[in-house]
Amino acid sequence: MANVTKDTEIDTSQGQVKGISDHRVAICARHLKKRFSNGGVSIEVLTDINLDLSVGETVAIIGASGIGKSTLLHILGTLERPDSGTLLFRGEDVFRYDDMKLANFRNQSIGFVFQFHHLLPEFSALENAMMPVLINGMSKQHAAEAAEAILVKVGLQERLKYRVGKLSGGEQQRVALARALVLRPAVLLADEPTGNLDKGNSEQVHELLLTLNQELNMTLVVVTHNMELSSQMSRQVTIVDGRLQETN
């Protein structure tokens, strides 16, 4: 199997990336470890994860349930901290941040799409997509303009004022995608984004993800069991004995 990291070195004392490809590296993970306790038994899910993600790259994390795919995605998105290891974003070790600074970084730089979209059903598509902008401290007018622009981009210009509880499953997932991208994050992380959708809606979301990846030049990482979606990514990796391996 090929190495999943590129020619990049880390000065851990300074938390910086060094190497000839620095300007192309969005995320650089080194020696990530994560252990959980279950009924008094300690289980090491991630043993030694090393991964470089280039700006604009698309990567699928595939494999059987329970091997640590979602755990890795959550760490890459800073929703969870690893037990040890380094996660550099554009050369800076984000796990050196305190919780407040880390939350601000996550809101501005990372977008998330999940299998269960976690939308607010009594709010409109526009209001749901506005939320990250308002949390970021911007004005309501700016939030509405940014949300409308991204909702139009995902094809929901006729559904702006609809309550999301009244939208179809595919439309709801597009609202979730718009919410994830409203601040134009550098990285989009998607965990089974089409797991609850039928084939037609799944294909529409696949097309949207790839189109937006190109238009926004964002790094896209998808955890999926959908082989059609994973085959469209530039790289496929899996987790074997707590370590990443290339599969293609």
C-alpha positions as CSV (number, residue, x, y, z in Angstrom):
1,M,0.0,0.0,0.0
2,A,1.2,3.5,-0.7
3,N,2.0,5.9,2.0
4,V,-0.9,8.3,2.7
5,T,1.4,11.2,3.6
6,K,3.4,13.4,1.2
7,D,6.9,14.8,1.5
8,T,6.2,17.0,4.5
9,E,8.1,17.4,7.7
10,I,6.8,18.8,11.0
11,D,8.7,20.9,13.5
12,T,6.6,19.9,16.5
13,S,8.3,22.4,18.8
14,Q,7.0,25.2,16.7
15,G,3.9,23.5,15.3
16,Q,4.8,24.4,11.7
17,V,4.9,22.5,8.4
18,K,8.1,22.5,6.5
19,G,8.6,21.1,3.0
20,I,8.6,21.8,-0.7
21,S,4.8,21.4,-0.9
22,D,3.8,23.7,2.0
23,H,1.6,26.0,-0.1
24,R,-0.5,23.0,-1.2
25,V,-1.1,21.4,2.2
26,A,-4.4,22.3,3.9
27,I,-4.3,19.7,6.7
28,C,-1.3,17.7,8.0
29,A,-2.0,15.0,10.6
30,R,0.8,13.2,12.3
31,H,0.7,10.3,14.8
32,L,-2.9,10.8,15.8
33,K,-4.0,8.3,18.5
34,K,-7.4,7.8,20.1
35,R,-8.5,5.3,22.7
36,F,-12.0,4.7,24.2
37,S,-13.1,2.8,27.3
38,N,-16.0,0.4,27.0
39,G,-17.2,-1.4,30.1
40,G,-13.8,-1.0,31.7
41,V,-12.0,-2.2,28.7
42,S,-9.7,0.3,26.9
43,I,-9.9,0.1,23.1
44,E,-7.4,1.9,20.8
45,V,-9.3,2.9,17.7
46,L,-6.7,5.1,16.1
47,T,-3.1,3.9,16.6
48,D,-0.9,6.0,14.4
49,I,-2.7,8.1,11.8
50,N,-0.7,10.1,9.3
51,L,-2.4,12.1,6.6
52,D,-1.7,15.1,4.3
53,L,-4.7,16.8,2.7
54,S,-3.9,19.1,-0.2
55,V,-5.9,22.3,-1.0
56,G,-8.9,21.3,-3.2
57,E,-8.3,17.6,-2.8
58,T,-11.1,15.0,-2.5
59,V,-10.6,12.0,-0.3
60,A,-13.0,9.1,0.6
61,I,-12.5,7.2,3.9
62,I,-14.0,3.8,3.4
63,G,-14.2,0.5,5.1
64,A,-16.3,-1.6,7.5
65,S,-18.3,-0.1,10.4
66,G,-16.4,0.3,13.7
67,I,-12.9,0.8,12.3
68,G,-12.7,4.4,13.4
69,K,-13.7,6.3,10.2
70,S,-16.1,8.8,12.0
71,T,-13.7,9.2,14.9
72,L,-11.0,10.2,12.5
73,L,-13.3,12.6,10.7
74,H,-14.3,14.2,14.1
75,I,-10.7,14.7,15.0
76,L,-9.8,16.2,11.6
77,G,-12.8,18.6,12.2
78,T,-11.6,19.3,15.7
79,L,-14.9,18.1,17.2
80,E,-12.8,15.7,19.3
81,R,-9.3,16.0,20.5
82,P,-6.9,13.1,20.0
83,D,-5.1,11.5,22.9
84,S,-1.9,12.4,21.2
85,G,-0.6,13.6,17.9
86,T,-0.5,16.8,15.8
87,L,-3.1,18.4,13.5
88,L,-1.7,21.3,11.5
89,F,-4.0,23.6,9.5
90,R,-2.0,25.7,7.1
91,G,1.0,25.1,9.2
92,E,-0.4,25.8,12.7
93,D,-1.2,23.2,15.3
94,V,-4.8,23.8,16.1
95,F,-4.9,21.5,19.1
96,R,-2.8,24.0,20.9
97,Y,-5.8,26.3,20.9
98,D,-8.0,26.6,23.9
99,D,-11.6,25.5,23.5
100,M,-12.9,29.0,22.6
101,K,-10.3,29.6,20.0
102,L,-10.7,26.1,18.6
103,A,-14.5,26.6,18.3
104,N,-14.0,29.9,16.4
105,F,-11.5,28.2,14.1
106,R,-13.9,25.3,13.5
107,N,-16.8,27.7,12.7
108,Q,-14.8,29.7,10.2
109,S,-12.6,27.0,8.5
110,I,-14.5,23.7,8.7
111,G,-17.8,22.7,7.2
112,F,-19.7,19.6,8.3
113,V,-22.4,17.5,6.6
114,F,-23.8,14.4,8.4
115,Q,-26.1,11.6,7.5
116,F,-28.6,13.1,9.9
117,H,-28.7,16.8,8.9
118,H,-29.5,18.3,12.3
119,L,-31.5,21.1,10.9
120,L,-34.0,23.2,12.8
121,P,-37.4,22.0,11.3
122,E,-39.4,25.0,12.4
123,F,-37.0,27.4,10.7
124,S,-36.8,28.2,7.0
125,A,-34.1,27.0,4.7
126,L,-32.7,30.5,4.7
127,E,-32.7,30.8,8.5
128,N,-31.0,27.5,8.9
129,A,-28.3,28.4,6.4
130,M,-27.8,31.8,8.2
131,M,-26.9,30.2,11.5
132,P,-23.1,29.9,11.1
133,V,-22.8,33.5,9.8
134,L,-24.8,34.8,12.8
135,I,-22.7,32.7,15.2
136,N,-19.6,34.2,13.6
137,G,-20.9,37.6,14.8
138,M,-21.9,39.1,11.4
139,S,-25.0,41.2,10.8
140,K,-28.4,39.6,10.1
141,Q,-28.4,41.3,6.6
142,H,-25.0,39.9,5.8
143,A,-26.0,36.5,7.0
144,A,-29.2,36.5,4.9
145,E,-27.3,37.6,1.8
146,A,-24.6,34.9,2.2
147,A,-27.2,32.2,3.0
148,E,-29.3,33.1,-0.1
149,A,-26.3,33.0,-2.3
150,I,-25.2,29.5,-1.3
151,L,-28.8,28.2,-1.3
152,V,-29.1,29.4,-4.9
153,K,-25.9,27.7,-5.7
154,V,-27.3,24.3,-4.4
155,G,-30.5,24.8,-6.4
156,L,-32.9,25.9,-3.6
157,Q,-33.7,29.4,-4.9
158,E,-37.4,28.5,-4.9
159,R,-37.3,27.1,-1.3
160,L,-35.7,29.9,0.6
161,K,-38.7,30.7,2.9
162,Y,-39.9,27.1,3.2
163,R,-39.7,25.5,6.6
164,V,-37.2,22.6,6.3
165,G,-39.7,20.3,8.0
166,K,-41.8,20.7,4.8
167,L,-38.9,19.9,2.4
168,S,-38.0,16.5,0.9
169,G,-35.1,14.5,2.2
170,G,-32.9,15.5,-0.7
171,E,-33.8,19.2,-0.3
172,Q,-33.1,19.0,3.5
173,Q,-29.6,17.6,2.8
174,R,-29.0,20.4,0.3
175,V,-29.9,22.9,3.0
176,A,-27.5,21.2,5.3
177,L,-24.8,21.4,2.6
178,A,-25.6,25.1,2.2
179,R,-25.3,25.7,5.9
180,A,-21.9,23.9,5.9
181,L,-20.6,26.1,3.1
182,V,-22.1,29.5,3.9
183,L,-18.8,30.8,5.3
184,R,-16.9,29.3,2.4
185,P,-14.7,27.0,4.6
186,A,-11.4,25.7,3.4
187,V,-12.4,22.1,4.3
188,L,-15.7,20.2,4.1
189,L,-16.1,17.0,6.1
190,A,-19.0,14.8,5.2
191,D,-20.0,11.7,7.2
192,E,-22.3,9.4,5.2
193,P,-23.9,12.5,3.5
194,T,-26.2,10.3,1.3
195,G,-26.9,7.5,3.8
196,N,-30.6,8.4,4.2
197,L,-31.3,9.3,0.6
198,D,-32.6,7.4,-2.4
199,K,-30.5,6.8,-5.5
200,G,-31.7,9.9,-7.3
201,N,-31.2,12.3,-4.5
202,S,-27.9,10.6,-3.7
203,E,-26.6,11.3,-7.2
204,Q,-27.7,14.9,-7.0
205,V,-25.8,15.4,-3.7
206,H,-22.7,13.6,-5.2
207,E,-22.8,16.0,-8.1
208,L,-23.2,19.0,-5.8
209,L,-20.3,18.0,-3.6
210,L,-17.9,17.6,-6.6
211,T,-19.1,20.8,-8.3
212,L,-18.7,22.9,-5.2
213,N,-15.3,21.3,-4.5
214,Q,-14.2,22.6,-7.8
215,E,-15.9,26.0,-7.6
216,L,-14.8,26.8,-4.1
217,N,-11.4,25.0,-4.3
218,M,-12.2,23.4,-0.9
219,T,-10.7,20.2,0.5
220,L,-13.4,17.5,0.7
221,V,-13.2,14.5,2.9
222,V,-16.1,12.0,2.9
223,V,-16.7,9.0,5.1
224,T,-18.9,6.7,3.1
225,H,-20.1,3.2,2.3
226,N,-21.3,4.4,-1.1
227,M,-18.8,3.0,-3.6
228,E,-20.2,5.2,-6.4
229,L,-19.4,8.3,-4.4
230,S,-16.0,7.0,-3.1
231,S,-15.0,6.2,-6.7
232,Q,-15.4,9.8,-7.7
233,M,-12.9,11.0,-5.1
234,S,-9.2,11.5,-6.1
235,R,-8.1,9.2,-3.3
236,Q,-9.6,6.4,-1.2
237,V,-8.2,5.4,2.1
238,T,-9.2,2.9,4.8
239,I,-8.1,2.2,8.4
240,V,-6.3,-1.1,9.1
241,D,-5.2,-1.8,12.7
242,G,-5.6,1.8,13.6
243,R,-3.5,3.1,10.7
244,L,-4.4,4.6,7.3
245,Q,-3.8,2.8,4.1
246,E,-4.5,3.8,0.5
247,T,-6.9,1.5,-1.3
248,N,-6.5,2.7,-4.9
